[in-house]
Amino acid sequence: MKQLISLVLMVAFSSVLWSSYIILPMSDDEQRDHLKAYGITYWVLENEQEAYWLLNYRGGSFAFKNIPSFEKECKTRGVSYEIIPDAQFAQIRESIADPEVNQDVIKLEKAPKIAVYTPDFNARGERIQPWDDAVTLVLTYAEIPYETIYDREVLEDKLAEYDWLHLHHEDFTGQYGKFYMSHGTKPWYKANQQKMEALAKSLNFNKVSMLKLSVVKKIREYVEGGGFMFAMCSATDTYDIALAAQGYDICDKVYDGDPQDMAANENLDFSQTFAFKSFKLITNPYEYEYSSIDHRARKVKPTSDYFTLFDFSAKWDPIPTMLTQNHTRTVKGFMGQTTAYHKSLIKSDVLVMGENNSDNEARYIHGTYGYGTWTFYGGHDPEDYRHFVGDPETDLSLHPNSPGYRLILNNILFPAAKKKKRKT
């Protein structure tokens, strides 16, 4: 009889266990490590289990079935979690479904396959380029796997193998970051230029700028076919500059050996771009700036440099709601070669998701192209206000609750929220 009672209790306990949920609360005072919480959710998807993104609920929390290995992983990674019975999770979903409540439940179905666009010599650990990449830093910290690709793979149509593509601090104009004046004599600059010229030649391009234009067009095809593209820092404005200036040589002789075409500025084709319009190129090859897109004349002091995230309707605008999930609506600003965008130069169909309204600048913007989407995020490193060339990498263990880095991770999980339908 005792054995029968023990068996019944064991079955009952097992039933409760397997019908319960784990919630990762994401509000400011409830989560020890916001960044690793994304990694846990990604790991659940990798294990072929569904997860739920509770938009605007306790800071944009995550939930998934309570499986012992999942709870163990939360403990191992130091992520705050709660276990609730199935009935309570159903009540949460019911309360979220109230049309008067600006919340929603998004089912995450499959871990997106991630590609980071970076030179292969960086991927091999040579680190010729003396700067880090915020996205690879946070992916590594959150323990989210990714693969690296560069120009050769893009031109060989390897992008179709990935759901999400990241571009960071890349110069798609062929001007090597316009570092000539400040770093043109440095060994790393010369080595980078030599490697890029050799790569262009090996791919049958006479100039690096021509190679980069072909890469930009391939990436546009990827987005049009259903891909998700995310870019930061100079990869944002130089991407659109390359598209608008195609057909004209905008590189001075210090970059490609011959003079630039001064007619380019009057013949930019803004119909080709994702985000920006009516901008002017900075033609001085010695000036560390590409165009008027970047808000150079900023009047914001470092101590008061913040931008505000917009509130969107979770039920009617789920995509921008996902991309702006955070435990605060005010995010600390940070500099980059491209820091912020003049709002007057942003196309009318582009969605501004974060701005510093007092200085008339946008920091975080989003749009669609064909079947896919793109997101541009100004600045270089959300936890290093003015990251200089050669500075050490940011230690994210010191910033586990970074709102600025959360915006990056929102973009990484976003593709899991819908099944891909790639255009053929």
N, C-alpha and C positions, 0 to 999 in steps of 0.2 A: 504493500500500500504506500509506504514511504517513497519507494522507487517511482511509483506511478505519479505521486504528487510532485516529486522532483522533476520528472519528465515533463509534466504539464507546465510547471513553472518555467522550465527551460525553454519550452516551445513558445510560451507567452512572452517571455523576455526577448527571445529572438525575433518574434513578430513585431514587438515594439521597436526594437533596435533597427530592423530593416525597413520599418515604415516611418522612420524619423528622418529629419533633415539637418544638415550642417549649414549654419548661416555664418558668413564672414561679415560682421558689421563694419561699415566703412566711414562712420562718423568720426569727428575729430577726436573725441575722448574715449572711443571704444576700441580702436584698432591700434595695436602695437606697431605693426609694419604694413602700411598700406601697399607698398610696392610689391612685397612678396605675396600679398593676397591675390594679386593678379596672376602671379606665377602658379599658385595653388589652383586657381580656377582653370588656367591653361592646362595644367597637369591632369586635372579631372577630365577635361575634354580629350586629352591625349589617350586617356584610359577608356575612351569610347563611352563615357557617361555624359548625360546631358547636365547642363548647369543653367542657372537662372540669374539674370541680371535684374535686380530690383531697382529700377530707375527712380531716383529721388527718395528712396526709402533708406533712412539712416546712412546718408552719404553715398548712396549708390552701392548697396550691399550685394553680395553674391550668395547663392544657395545651391545646394546639390544634395543628393541622397547620402544618408549617413552610412558609409561603409568603413569598417575599421581601419583600413589602410589610408583612407582619406583623413580621418582624425589623427592618425599617427603622423602623417605628413605635415599637418597643421602644427602639431607640437614640435616636430623636428625643425621646421622653418621659422618657428616663433611667431606664427600668425594667430591673432585672437579669433576665437570662434565660439559659437553656441550650438548646442544640440536641442532641437525642438521636435515635438511629436508631429506626425503628419497632419493631425487635425489643426494644430496651431499654424502650420504653414499654409493650410487651406484658408484659414481665417485671414492671414496676412494678405494672401492673394485676393481674397474677396474684398478686403478693405481697400487695397490698391486699385481694384477694378471700379470703385466708385467714380462716376464721371465728374464729381465735384473735386476730386483729389488729383493733383498734378503728379501722378506717379504711374508707373506701368511695369509690367513683367515681360522681359524679353528672354526667350529661350535661346541659349547658346548651344549649337549643335555639333560643331566640328572644330578642332584646333586648326587655325589657319597656318599654312606653310609660309614661313617668313624669309625674305631675301633682303640682305643689306648690301647696297651698292657701295663698294669700296675697292681701291686698287688691290690687285692680287699680292703686291709686295707687302701691303699692310696685313692682308690675311695670312701671309707666311711669317709674320712677326718681324719683318725688317723695320717697320715703323719709320720710313723715310720722312713722311709727313709728320711734323712735330705737334700734333694736336689730337685730342681724343674725340669721341663721338658719343653724344649723350644717349642715343638710342642703343648702341651696343653696350654701353655701360649699364643701362637699366635692364636690358634683356639679360645680361650676364648676372646682375644682382638678383633679379626676380627668378632666375633659373628657367628662362624661356628659350628654347633652342632656335637657332637661326642659321642660315647659310649665307655665304658671301658670293657676290657675282660682280662682274665689272663689264667693261665695254665689249670685250670679245663675246662673252656669254649673252649679253643683250642682243648683239647683232646676229647671233646664232639662234635667236628666238627661244632662249631658255626661260624667258620671263613667264611663259605660259605654264610653267611648272609650279608657280608660286601664287599664293592668294594676296600677299601683301608685300609691298616694296618700299624700302626706306632710302632716301637720298639725304646726305648730310654734308654740309660745308664743301660742296663740290662747285667748281667753276665750269659751267657748261658753255662759256663763251670762248674758251681756249686762251685765257689771259693768266692762267696759273695763279688765280686768286688776287691778281693785281698786287702781288707782293714784291714786284721788281725793285721799287724804290727802297723799301725797308729791308728786304732779305735777298735781293738778287745776287749778292756775292756769297751767300751762305752755301756750304756744301750740300745741305738737304734740298735747297731750291734747285741747284744745278742738277743734282741727281734725279729729282722729280721731273724736271723738264726733259732730260735725256731719256728717261724711261717712257714718258708720255709720247715723245716724238718717235721713239722706236716702236711703240705700240701702234701708233697711227700708221706708220709705214708698213708694218706687218699686216695691217688690215686694209692696205691699198688706199690710204688717204694721204694727200700731200701735206695736209696741215692738221694739227690737233683740233682746231676749231671745226673743221669739216667732219672729223670723227665724232665730236661731241654733238653736232647738229643731227647726225644720223642716229645717235643714241637717244637724243631727246625725242625724235620722231618715233622711234621704236617704243619708247616708254609711253608716248601718247597713244599709240596703237594698243598697248597693253591695257591702259586705262579705258579706252573706248570699248574694248572687248569684255570688260567686267572686272578689271583689276583695281586694287586699292593702293593708291600711292600717297606716301607721307614724306614731306620734306621739311628740313630745318635750315636756318641760317642762309648762307649764300646759294644753297641749292634751290631756293625758292625763286628769287628774282632772276638769277642767271638762267634758269630753266625757261622762263617766259621771254627773256631777252634773246636767247638763242632762236626761239621760234619766230619772234617778231622781226629779227634782223636777217633771216635766212636770205641768201642771195647777195649779201654784202659782207665785205671784209671789215670787221670792227676791231681787229687786233693791230696794234701799232707794230713797227719793225722790231722793237725790243722783245716782242713775243713770238713773231713768226717770220721776221726777216724782211718784210716789205711794209710800206705805209698802209694805214687804214683808209678805207673809203669814206671820205667825209660826207658823202651823200646819204649815208645810212640813216642818220638821224631824221632826215626829212622823208624817209621812205619806209619807216617801220610799219609792219602790217599787224595791227592789234587783233585782227580777226583770228589770228593763229594762236593766240595766247589763252591760257587757262584763266588767269586772275586779273591781270593788269592791263591798263589802257593809258594812252596819252602821255606816256613817260618819255623822258629824254635821256640819251646815253651820256655818260661822263667820258669824254673822248681823251682827256689827259691821261697818258699811259702811266704817269708817275703818281696819280691820285688813287688812294685806296678806297675806291667806290666805283660801282658799275653804272648806276643810273639814278634818276630822281625818285625811284620807287622807295628806296630806303629813306626813312625820316631822319636825315642827318642833323637838322637844326633842332634837336630835341632840347626842351627847356626843363626836363625832369631831373631832379636831383636824385642821386643813388638812394638816399634814405627815404625818398617818397616815390620811388619808381615801382608802381603796381599797376596791374591791369585787371579789369573786371570781366568775369564770365557772364554771358547773357543767360537768362532763364528761358527755356523753351517748353512747349507743351509736350509732355512725355507721351501722351496718347496720340497726338496729331503730328508731332515732329520728333519721332524716336531717334533718328540718326543724330541730329545736333545735340539732343538730350544725352545720348550715349557719349558723345565726344566731349561733353562738358561736365560729366560726372565728377564731383569733387566734394571734399569736406569743408570747402570754403569757396566763396564766389570771388574773393579777391586774391590774386596770385602775385607773388613777388616778381618784378621784372628782372630781366637779365640781358646783357649786351651780346652782340655778335657782329660779324662783318655786315650782315643784314639783320638789323634789330627789330624794326617795326616798319609798317607800310603806311604811306600817305593814303588816307581814306579817300581822297579825291581821285586817286589813280586806280581804284579798285572797281572792277566792272559791276554793273547794277545787279546782275544775277548771282553774284558771289555772296555767300553768307558770312557775315562777320560774327564770330563766336566769342571773341575777347578783344577788348579795346581799352585804351587810355583816352577817354573822351576829352579830358581837360587839355590834352596835347594833340587832339585830332589825329590819332594814330591807331591802326589796327595791329593786333599782335598774333591773332589766331583766326584763320579763315578757312572756308571749306566750299567745295563745289562739286558738281557732277560733270562728267563728259562721257557721252555714249552710255554704256551700261555700267560704267565704273565711277569711282569718286577719287578726289584728291584733297589733301589737307596741307596747308602751309602754316608753319609755326616759326615766328621770328625769334632770333637769338640763338646762342650756341650751347650754353649749359645752364639749366634752370637753377643750379645751386652754386654757380661760380659767376658772380655778377659781371666781371670783365675778364674773360678767359684769354690770356695772352699766348702767343706761339711759344711752345716749350714749357708751359705750365704743367704741373703734375696732374694726373687724373683725379677727378672728384671721387672721394670715398663715400659711396652711397650708404654704407652702414651708419654713417653719421647723419643721414637724411632719410630715414625710412618712411617718413610721413610727408615727403615733398609734394605739394600741390602741383608744381610745375612739371615734375616727372610723371605724375598721375595722368596728365593730359596725353603724354606720349603713350602710356599703357592703355588708355581708353581706345586709341587708334589701333593698337595691336589686337585687342579683343573684339573690336567692332566687326570685322569680317566674319566672325563666328556666328553672328546673329542672323545670318541669312544664307541660304544655299546659293552657291554660285551658279549663274547661268551665263556661261561665256559665249560671246558672240563669235560666230564662225563665218 
